[in-house]
Structure formats: C-alpha cells, structure tokens
Amino acid sequence: MLNHPLTKALSLVWKLLTVLILPIIMAIYVEIIDAYYGPFVFSDLDEGKNLHKWGIIGIYLTFLLCWNRLNPHVISALKKMEY
C-alpha cells in the first residue's frame, strides 16, 4: 500500500525516537515542575538536586521499556504496510 521509501523513513523515525525523546522528556518535565511548583528552568535541572535527574532517568527508562514492548508490533505493522 505505502511505497518502500516511506516505510523506511517511518521505521527510521521509530528507531530514532529512542534518542530524540530525551530532550522532549526534559522539556516537558521542566514545564510541569515550573507549572506546579513555581519558577523552574533548565539550568535549575542541570545544576539542581539529583532527585530531578533521577526522575527524568526513570521516565526515560519507562519509555524505553514501553518502546521495547511495542517495537515488534510496530515493525510488523510497517512491514505489512509495504505490501
């Protein structure tokens, strides 16, 4: 149904998501903490308590676990889309 280059591009985006999600997680984390607990910017995260860093690592590892569980299904769906 879809042409081969498009499915290759979607597959590449799916694989790169494991790396590209980290800055997105950090930006969302800073926005949520800023909204609920007062002034908070990225430099506070960078120079601040390790609790924030562990929180981001935990969120990222949870995302990787979900990605790992969904990966066979997504790859299978992308291969089906090729034909």
Number of C-alpha atoms within 10 A of each C-alpha: 7 12 10 13 10 13 18 14 11 14 16 11 12 16 14 11 13 15 12 12 14 16 10 11 16 20 13 12 20 20 16 13 15 14 11 9 9 9 11 16 14 14 9 12 18 11 9 11 10 11 10 17 15 11 13 18 15 12 16 18 13 12 16 16 12 11 16 12 11 11 14 11 11 15 16 10 12 18 15 12 14 14 9
